[in-house]
Amino acid sequence: MESAFSKAVTMMTVALPTMFAVIGVFILATKALHAAFPAPVEDEDEEDDEEE
């Protein structure tokens, strides 16, 4: 029977790299989406015109 410590270490060795892999996938997906759909650049002058 496994001890609680060995179960915790096993879970850590599986969960920690998996967590970083998922974070990496989201970062790459975000970069790809920003490259595919760039945000429009707004001029500061336009905002001033709307306020007047």
mmCIF file of the N, C-alpha and C atoms, coordinates in Angstrom:
data_MODEL
# 
_entry.id   MODEL 
# 
loop_
_atom_site.group_PDB 
_atom_site.id 
_atom_site.type_symbol 
_atom_site.label_atom_id 
_atom_site.label_alt_id 
_atom_site.label_comp_id 
_atom_site.label_asym_id 
_atom_site.label_entity_id 
_atom_site.label_seq_id 
_atom_site.pdbx_PDB_ins_code 
_atom_site.Cartn_x 
_atom_site.Cartn_y 
_atom_site.Cartn_z 
_atom_site.occupancy 
_atom_site.B_iso_or_equiv 
_atom_site.pdbx_formal_charge 
_atom_site.auth_seq_id 
_atom_site.auth_comp_id 
_atom_site.auth_asym_id 
_atom_site.auth_atom_id 
_atom_site.pdbx_PDB_model_num 
ATOM 1   N N  . MET A 1 1  ? 0.842   -1.178 0.000   1.00 0.00 ? 1  MET A N  1 
ATOM 2   C CA . MET A 1 1  ? 0.000   0.000  0.000   1.00 0.00 ? 1  MET A CA 1 
ATOM 3   C C  . MET A 1 1  ? 0.899   1.258  0.000   1.00 0.00 ? 1  MET A C  1 
ATOM 4   N N  . GLU A 1 2  ? 0.537   2.221  -0.872  1.00 0.00 ? 2  GLU A N  1 
ATOM 5   C CA . GLU A 1 2  ? 1.350   3.437  -0.974  1.00 0.00 ? 2  GLU A CA 1 
ATOM 6   C C  . GLU A 1 2  ? 1.070   4.377  0.189   1.00 0.00 ? 2  GLU A C  1 
ATOM 7   N N  . SER A 1 3  ? 2.096   5.076  0.587   1.00 0.00 ? 3  SER A N  1 
ATOM 8   C CA . SER A 1 3  ? 1.903   6.053  1.653   1.00 0.00 ? 3  SER A CA 1 
ATOM 9   C C  . SER A 1 3  ? 1.346   7.341  1.048   1.00 0.00 ? 3  SER A C  1 
ATOM 10  N N  . ALA A 1 4  ? 0.851   8.198  1.901   1.00 0.00 ? 4  ALA A N  1 
ATOM 11  C CA . ALA A 1 4  ? 0.296   9.472  1.445   1.00 0.00 ? 4  ALA A CA 1 
ATOM 12  C C  . ALA A 1 4  ? 1.383   10.331 0.820   1.00 0.00 ? 4  ALA A C  1 
ATOM 13  N N  . PHE A 1 5  ? 2.601   10.220 1.348   1.00 0.00 ? 5  PHE A N  1 
ATOM 14  C CA . PHE A 1 5  ? 3.709   11.014 0.796   1.00 0.00 ? 5  PHE A CA 1 
ATOM 15  C C  . PHE A 1 5  ? 4.023   10.611 -0.639  1.00 0.00 ? 5  PHE A C  1 
ATOM 16  N N  . SER A 1 6  ? 4.098   9.328  -0.902  1.00 0.00 ? 6  SER A N  1 
ATOM 17  C CA . SER A 1 6  ? 4.429   8.877  -2.257  1.00 0.00 ? 6  SER A CA 1 
ATOM 18  C C  . SER A 1 6  ? 3.294   9.205  -3.223  1.00 0.00 ? 6  SER A C  1 
ATOM 19  N N  . LYS A 1 7  ? 2.054   9.162  -2.756  1.00 0.00 ? 7  LYS A N  1 
ATOM 20  C CA . LYS A 1 7  ? 0.933   9.572  -3.604  1.00 0.00 ? 7  LYS A CA 1 
ATOM 21  C C  . LYS A 1 7  ? 1.018   11.057 -3.931  1.00 0.00 ? 7  LYS A C  1 
ATOM 22  N N  . ALA A 1 8  ? 1.397   11.865 -2.944  1.00 0.00 ? 8  ALA A N  1 
ATOM 23  C CA . ALA A 1 8  ? 1.522   13.308 -3.157  1.00 0.00 ? 8  ALA A CA 1 
ATOM 24  C C  . ALA A 1 8  ? 2.659   13.613 -4.125  1.00 0.00 ? 8  ALA A C  1 
ATOM 25  N N  . VAL A 1 9  ? 3.772   12.930 -3.992  1.00 0.00 ? 9  VAL A N  1 
ATOM 26  C CA . VAL A 1 9  ? 4.908   13.158 -4.896  1.00 0.00 ? 9  VAL A CA 1 
ATOM 27  C C  . VAL A 1 9  ? 4.543   12.733 -6.312  1.00 0.00 ? 9  VAL A C  1 
ATOM 28  N N  . THR A 1 10 ? 3.870   11.613 -6.445  1.00 0.00 ? 10 THR A N  1 
ATOM 29  C CA . THR A 1 10 ? 3.444   11.159 -7.768  1.00 0.00 ? 10 THR A CA 1 
ATOM 30  C C  . THR A 1 10 ? 2.487   12.160 -8.396  1.00 0.00 ? 10 THR A C  1 
ATOM 31  N N  . MET A 1 11 ? 1.536   12.648 -7.630  1.00 0.00 ? 11 MET A N  1 
ATOM 32  C CA . MET A 1 11 ? 0.595   13.625 -8.155  1.00 0.00 ? 11 MET A CA 1 
ATOM 33  C C  . MET A 1 11 ? 1.320   14.905 -8.560  1.00 0.00 ? 11 MET A C  1 
ATOM 34  N N  . MET A 1 12 ? 2.301   15.314 -7.758  1.00 0.00 ? 12 MET A N  1 
ATOM 35  C CA . MET A 1 12 ? 3.047   16.537 -8.065  1.00 0.00 ? 12 MET A CA 1 
ATOM 36  C C  . MET A 1 12 ? 3.842   16.370 -9.356  1.00 0.00 ? 12 MET A C  1 
ATOM 37  N N  . THR A 1 13 ? 4.467   15.216 -9.548  1.00 0.00 ? 13 THR A N  1 
ATOM 38  C CA . THR A 1 13 ? 5.274   14.998 -10.750 1.00 0.00 ? 13 THR A CA 1 
ATOM 39  C C  . THR A 1 13 ? 4.406   14.923 -12.003 1.00 0.00 ? 13 THR A C  1 
ATOM 40  N N  . VAL A 1 14 ? 3.130   14.625 -11.850 1.00 0.00 ? 14 VAL A N  1 
ATOM 41  C CA . VAL A 1 14 ? 2.223   14.587 -12.997 1.00 0.00 ? 14 VAL A CA 1 
ATOM 42  C C  . VAL A 1 14 ? 1.519   15.924 -13.165 1.00 0.00 ? 14 VAL A C  1 
ATOM 43  N N  . ALA A 1 15 ? 1.010   16.479 -12.089 1.00 0.00 ? 15 ALA A N  1 
ATOM 44  C CA . ALA A 1 15 ? 0.174   17.667 -12.178 1.00 0.00 ? 15 ALA A CA 1 
ATOM 45  C C  . ALA A 1 15 ? 0.968   18.931 -12.484 1.00 0.00 ? 15 ALA A C  1 
ATOM 46  N N  . LEU A 1 16 ? 2.139   19.075 -11.920 1.00 0.00 ? 16 LEU A N  1 
ATOM 47  C CA . LEU A 1 16 ? 2.910   20.312 -12.102 1.00 0.00 ? 16 LEU A CA 1 
ATOM 48  C C  . LEU A 1 16 ? 3.342   20.512 -13.559 1.00 0.00 ? 16 LEU A C  1 
ATOM 49  N N  . PRO A 1 17 ? 3.961   19.527 -14.204 1.00 0.00 ? 17 PRO A N  1 
ATOM 50  C CA . PRO A 1 17 ? 4.292   19.721 -15.620 1.00 0.00 ? 17 PRO A CA 1 
ATOM 51  C C  . PRO A 1 17 ? 3.056   19.881 -16.504 1.00 0.00 ? 17 PRO A C  1 
ATOM 52  N N  . THR A 1 18 ? 1.992   19.172 -16.153 1.00 0.00 ? 18 THR A N  1 
ATOM 53  C CA . THR A 1 18 ? 0.751   19.308 -16.929 1.00 0.00 ? 18 THR A CA 1 
ATOM 54  C C  . THR A 1 18 ? 0.203   20.716 -16.818 1.00 0.00 ? 18 THR A C  1 
ATOM 55  N N  . MET A 1 19 ? 0.252   21.291 -15.636 1.00 0.00 ? 19 MET A N  1 
ATOM 56  C CA . MET A 1 19 ? -0.229  22.654 -15.433 1.00 0.00 ? 19 MET A CA 1 
ATOM 57  C C  . MET A 1 19 ? 0.571   23.631 -16.286 1.00 0.00 ? 19 MET A C  1 
ATOM 58  N N  . PHE A 1 20 ? 1.901   23.501 -16.286 1.00 0.00 ? 20 PHE A N  1 
ATOM 59  C CA . PHE A 1 20 ? 2.723   24.397 -17.089 1.00 0.00 ? 20 PHE A CA 1 
ATOM 60  C C  . PHE A 1 20 ? 2.492   24.172 -18.576 1.00 0.00 ? 20 PHE A C  1 
ATOM 61  N N  . ALA A 1 21 ? 2.231   22.942 -18.989 1.00 0.00 ? 21 ALA A N  1 
ATOM 62  C CA . ALA A 1 21 ? 1.939   22.665 -20.401 1.00 0.00 ? 21 ALA A CA 1 
ATOM 63  C C  . ALA A 1 21 ? 0.629   23.331 -20.821 1.00 0.00 ? 21 ALA A C  1 
ATOM 64  N N  . VAL A 1 22 ? -0.373  23.266 -19.974 1.00 0.00 ? 22 VAL A N  1 
ATOM 65  C CA . VAL A 1 22 ? -1.654  23.900 -20.293 1.00 0.00 ? 22 VAL A CA 1 
ATOM 66  C C  . VAL A 1 22 ? -1.495  25.415 -20.354 1.00 0.00 ? 22 VAL A C  1 
ATOM 67  N N  . ILE A 1 23 ? -0.752  25.992 -19.420 1.00 0.00 ? 23 ILE A N  1 
ATOM 68  C CA . ILE A 1 23 ? -0.501  27.432 -19.448 1.00 0.00 ? 23 ILE A CA 1 
ATOM 69  C C  . ILE A 1 23 ? 0.226   27.806 -20.738 1.00 0.00 ? 23 ILE A C  1 
ATOM 70  N N  . GLY A 1 24 ? 1.215   27.007 -21.129 1.00 0.00 ? 24 GLY A N  1 
ATOM 71  C CA . GLY A 1 24 ? 1.940   27.262 -22.371 1.00 0.00 ? 24 GLY A CA 1 
ATOM 72  C C  . GLY A 1 24 ? 1.045   27.201 -23.593 1.00 0.00 ? 24 GLY A C  1 
ATOM 73  N N  . VAL A 1 25 ? 0.124   26.253 -23.616 1.00 0.00 ? 25 VAL A N  1 
ATOM 74  C CA . VAL A 1 25 ? -0.819  26.151 -24.734 1.00 0.00 ? 25 VAL A CA 1 
ATOM 75  C C  . VAL A 1 25 ? -1.678  27.406 -24.812 1.00 0.00 ? 25 VAL A C  1 
ATOM 76  N N  . PHE A 1 26 ? -2.165  27.889 -23.678 1.00 0.00 ? 26 PHE A N  1 
ATOM 77  C CA . PHE A 1 26 ? -2.979  29.101 -23.686 1.00 0.00 ? 26 PHE A CA 1 
ATOM 78  C C  . PHE A 1 26 ? -2.173  30.319 -24.121 1.00 0.00 ? 26 PHE A C  1 
ATOM 79  N N  . ILE A 1 27 ? -0.907  30.398 -23.718 1.00 0.00 ? 27 ILE A N  1 
ATOM 80  C CA . ILE A 1 27 ? -0.060  31.523 -24.140 1.00 0.00 ? 27 ILE A CA 1 
ATOM 81  C C  . ILE A 1 27 ? 0.138   31.482 -25.651 1.00 0.00 ? 27 ILE A C  1 
ATOM 82  N N  . LEU A 1 28 ? 0.460   30.305 -26.181 1.00 0.00 ? 28 LEU A N  1 
ATOM 83  C CA . LEU A 1 28 ? 0.652   30.178 -27.627 1.00 0.00 ? 28 LEU A CA 1 
ATOM 84  C C  . LEU A 1 28 ? -0.639  30.475 -28.394 1.00 0.00 ? 28 LEU A C  1 
ATOM 85  N N  . ALA A 1 29 ? -1.768  30.004 -27.873 1.00 0.00 ? 29 ALA A N  1 
ATOM 86  C CA . ALA A 1 29 ? -3.043  30.272 -28.537 1.00 0.00 ? 29 ALA A CA 1 
ATOM 87  C C  . ALA A 1 29 ? -3.363  31.761 -28.517 1.00 0.00 ? 29 ALA A C  1 
ATOM 88  N N  . THR A 1 30 ? -3.074  32.424 -27.413 1.00 0.00 ? 30 THR A N  1 
ATOM 89  C CA . THR A 1 30 ? -3.313  33.866 -27.320 1.00 0.00 ? 30 THR A CA 1 
ATOM 90  C C  . THR A 1 30 ? -2.443  34.622 -28.308 1.00 0.00 ? 30 THR A C  1 
ATOM 91  N N  . LYS A 1 31 ? -1.162  34.250 -28.413 1.00 0.00 ? 31 LYS A N  1 
ATOM 92  C CA . LYS A 1 31 ? -0.269  34.908 -29.364 1.00 0.00 ? 31 LYS A CA 1 
ATOM 93  C C  . LYS A 1 31 ? -0.742  34.675 -30.798 1.00 0.00 ? 31 LYS A C  1 
ATOM 94  N N  . ALA A 1 32 ? -1.172  33.464 -31.094 1.00 0.00 ? 32 ALA A N  1 
ATOM 95  C CA . ALA A 1 32 ? -1.647  33.159 -32.447 1.00 0.00 ? 32 ALA A CA 1 
ATOM 96  C C  . ALA A 1 32 ? -2.912  33.945 -32.774 1.00 0.00 ? 32 ALA A C  1 
ATOM 97  N N  . LEU A 1 33 ? -3.811  34.051 -31.816 1.00 0.00 ? 33 LEU A N  1 
ATOM 98  C CA . LEU A 1 33 ? -5.043  34.806 -32.054 1.00 0.00 ? 33 LEU A CA 1 
ATOM 99  C C  . LEU A 1 33 ? -4.762  36.292 -32.211 1.00 0.00 ? 33 LEU A C  1 
ATOM 100 N N  . HIS A 1 34 ? -3.821  36.830 -31.431 1.00 0.00 ? 34 HIS A N  1 
ATOM 101 C CA . HIS A 1 34 ? -3.456  38.238 -31.579 1.00 0.00 ? 34 HIS A CA 1 
ATOM 102 C C  . HIS A 1 34 ? -2.810  38.487 -32.935 1.00 0.00 ? 34 HIS A C  1 
ATOM 103 N N  . ALA A 1 35 ? -2.044  37.527 -33.425 1.00 0.00 ? 35 ALA A N  1 
ATOM 104 C CA . ALA A 1 35 ? -1.433  37.675 -34.748 1.00 0.00 ? 35 ALA A CA 1 
ATOM 105 C C  . ALA A 1 35 ? -2.487  37.576 -35.850 1.00 0.00 ? 35 ALA A C  1 
ATOM 106 N N  . ALA A 1 36 ? -3.474  36.713 -35.666 1.00 0.00 ? 36 ALA A N  1 
ATOM 107 C CA . ALA A 1 36 ? -4.504  36.530 -36.684 1.00 0.00 ? 36 ALA A CA 1 
ATOM 108 C C  . ALA A 1 36 ? -5.523  37.665 -36.682 1.00 0.00 ? 36 ALA A C  1 
ATOM 109 N N  . PHE A 1 37 ? -5.839  38.175 -35.517 1.00 0.00 ? 37 PHE A N  1 
ATOM 110 C CA . PHE A 1 37 ? -6.833  39.231 -35.389 1.00 0.00 ? 37 PHE A CA 1 
ATOM 111 C C  . PHE A 1 37 ? -6.254  40.388 -34.580 1.00 0.00 ? 37 PHE A C  1 
ATOM 112 N N  . PRO A 1 38 ? -5.435  41.224 -35.217 1.00 0.00 ? 38 PRO A N  1 
ATOM 113 C CA . PRO A 1 38 ? -4.831  42.333 -34.465 1.00 0.00 ? 38 PRO A CA 1 
ATOM 114 C C  . PRO A 1 38 ? -5.882  43.356 -34.047 1.00 0.00 ? 38 PRO A C  1 
ATOM 115 N N  . ALA A 1 39 ? -5.663  43.942 -32.893 1.00 0.00 ? 39 ALA A N  1 
ATOM 116 C CA . ALA A 1 39 ? -6.591  44.956 -32.388 1.00 0.00 ? 39 ALA A CA 1 
ATOM 117 C C  . ALA A 1 39 ? -6.403  46.240 -33.187 1.00 0.00 ? 39 ALA A C  1 
ATOM 118 N N  . PRO A 1 40 ? -7.488  46.942 -33.492 1.00 0.00 ? 40 PRO A N  1 
ATOM 119 C CA . PRO A 1 40 ? -7.345  48.203 -34.224 1.00 0.00 ? 40 PRO A CA 1 
ATOM 120 C C  . PRO A 1 40 ? -6.637  49.251 -33.371 1.00 0.00 ? 40 PRO A C  1 
ATOM 121 N N  . VAL A 1 41 ? -5.800  50.020 -34.003 1.00 0.00 ? 41 VAL A N  1 
ATOM 122 C CA . VAL A 1 41 ? -5.071  51.072 -33.305 1.00 0.00 ? 41 VAL A CA 1 
ATOM 123 C C  . VAL A 1 41 ? -5.923  52.326 -33.316 1.00 0.00 ? 41 VAL A C  1 
ATOM 124 N N  . GLU A 1 42 ? -6.170  52.865 -32.136 1.00 0.00 ? 42 GLU A N  1 
ATOM 125 C CA . GLU A 1 42 ? -6.988  54.071 -32.022 1.00 0.00 ? 42 GLU A CA 1 
ATOM 126 C C  . GLU A 1 42 ? -6.079  55.277 -31.861 1.00 0.00 ? 42 GLU A C  1 
ATOM 127 N N  . ASP A 1 43 ? -6.407  56.356 -32.569 1.00 0.00 ? 43 ASP A N  1 
ATOM 128 C CA . ASP A 1 43 ? -5.666  57.597 -32.423 1.00 0.00 ? 43 ASP A CA 1 
ATOM 129 C C  . ASP A 1 43 ? -6.183  58.363 -31.223 1.00 0.00 ? 43 ASP A C  1 
ATOM 130 N N  . GLU A 1 44 ? -5.275  59.026 -30.526 1.00 0.00 ? 44 GLU A N  1 
ATOM 131 C CA . GLU A 1 44 ? -5.691  59.816 -29.365 1.00 0.00 ? 44 GLU A CA 1 
ATOM 132 C C  . GLU A 1 44 ? -6.481  61.049 -29.806 1.00 0.00 ? 44 GLU A C  1 
ATOM 133 N N  . ASP A 1 45 ? -6.209  61.536 -31.019 1.00 0.00 ? 45 ASP A N  1 
ATOM 134 C CA . ASP A 1 45 ? -6.906  62.720 -31.518 1.00 0.00 ? 45 ASP A CA 1 
ATOM 135 C C  . ASP A 1 45 ? -8.398  62.461 -31.685 1.00 0.00 ? 45 ASP A C  1 
ATOM 136 N N  . GLU A 1 46 ? -8.756  61.247 -32.095 1.00 0.00 ? 46 GLU A N  1 
ATOM 137 C CA . GLU A 1 46 ? -10.160 60.919 -32.289 1.00 0.00 ? 46 GLU A CA 1 
ATOM 138 C C  . GLU A 1 46 ? -10.931 61.010 -30.979 1.00 0.00 ? 46 GLU A C  1 
ATOM 139 N N  . GLU A 1 47 ? -10.307 60.589 -29.888 1.00 0.00 ? 47 GLU A N  1 
ATOM 140 C CA . GLU A 1 47 ? -10.983 60.651 -28.589 1.00 0.00 ? 47 GLU A CA 1 
ATOM 141 C C  . GLU A 1 47 ? -11.232 62.098 -28.183 1.00 0.00 ? 47 GLU A C  1 
ATOM 142 N N  . ASP A 1 48 ? -10.266 62.985 -28.488 1.00 0.00 ? 48 ASP A N  1 
ATOM 143 C CA . ASP A 1 48 ? -10.437 64.394 -28.143 1.00 0.00 ? 48 ASP A CA 1 
ATOM 144 C C  . ASP A 1 48 ? -11.564 65.014 -28.951 1.00 0.00 ? 48 ASP A C  1 
ATOM 145 N N  . ASP A 1 49 ? -11.699 64.611 -30.219 1.00 0.00 ? 49 ASP A N  1 
ATOM 146 C CA . ASP A 1 49 ? -12.756 65.165 -31.060 1.00 0.00 ? 49 ASP A CA 1 
ATOM 147 C C  . ASP A 1 49 ? -14.137 64.756 -30.567 1.00 0.00 ? 49 ASP A C  1 
ATOM 148 N N  . GLU A 1 50 ? -14.240 63.531 -30.054 1.00 0.00 ? 50 GLU A N  1 
ATOM 149 C CA . GLU A 1 50 ? -15.540 63.053 -29.587 1.00 0.00 ? 50 GLU A CA 1 
ATOM 150 C C  . GLU A 1 50 ? -15.977 63.769 -28.319 1.00 0.00 ? 50 GLU A C  1 
ATOM 151 N N  . GLU A 1 51 ? -15.041 64.195 -27.507 1.00 0.00 ? 51 GLU A N  1 
ATOM 152 C CA . GLU A 1 51 ? -15.389 64.849 -26.244 1.00 0.00 ? 51 GLU A CA 1 
ATOM 153 C C  . GLU A 1 51 ? -15.922 66.255 -26.468 1.00 0.00 ? 51 GLU A C  1 
ATOM 154 N N  . GLU A 1 52 ? -15.492 66.913 -27.533 1.00 0.00 ? 52 GLU A N  1 
ATOM 155 C CA . GLU A 1 52 ? -15.900 68.313 -27.761 1.00 0.00 ? 52 GLU A CA 1 
ATOM 156 C C  . GLU A 1 52 ? -17.317 68.404 -28.249 1.00 0.00 ? 52 GLU A C  1 
# 
